[in-house]
């Protein structure tokens, strides 16, 4: 048996990491502990409060926003 990729998977299909948070199946669930922790760190660096009661999708969007503002975004990691 070989470990070759399945013919049903296309390299053109976006991974879950690239999927719009509004399209997540679990996006309406409460944010995870990891999201809460990272949001707290980013919010402190940005000088703002972490909104309470965020969903997973909303937390992801807020993380993206704060990463851009604090310079911690994935685009900035390439510049280090």
N, C-alpha and C positions, 0 to 999 in steps of 0.2 A: 504494500500500500504506500502511495506517495503522498507527500504533503503539498500538492499543487493547489493553487487557488481554484475555487469553484467557478464553473462557467456562468453561474447565475449572478456573480458579483461583478459589477462593472467599476472600473476605475473612475468613471465619470459620475458615479453616484456619490453625493456628498456624505461624509461621515456624520455621526450624531454630534460631533464637535462643531460642525459647520451648520447644523440645522437651526433655523429660526426658533428662538425660545417660545414664540407664540404657537408653534406647531408641535411642541413636545406633548406627548401623551400624559406625562405626569406634571406638566407645567403649572397646574392649578394647586398642586400639593404645597404644603408649607415648605419654606426654604430649609435646606439641610443644615446640620451643625457646621459643616465645613464652609458653606456659603456664609453663614452668620459670622463665623470667625474671621474669614477673609474680608468680608464687608466691614467689620469693626476696624480692622487694621487699615484698610483703604480710607475709610471715613475719617479716622484719626489723622491720617496724613493729609487729607483734603480739608480738614477743619470743619467737618459737619457731622451731624447725628445720623445714625443708621435708622432708616424708617422701620417701624415695627409691623409685623403681620404680612411681610412680603411672601409671595408665592415663589416657587423655584424659578419660574420664568422671569418674574419681576426682579428677583435677586440677581439673576444672570445679567439682565440688562443694566442694573445698577452697578454691578461689578465692572462691566465693560465701560460704562461712563466714568467711573472713578479711576479705573486703570489709565484711561486716556488723560484724565486730569492730573494724575500723580506721576505719570511717566512709567508706570509699572505694566503697561499693556504689552501684549505679545509683539507688537511692532517695534517697541522700544528695546526688547531683549536682544534683537539682532544688532543693535548699535553699541552694545556694551563691549 
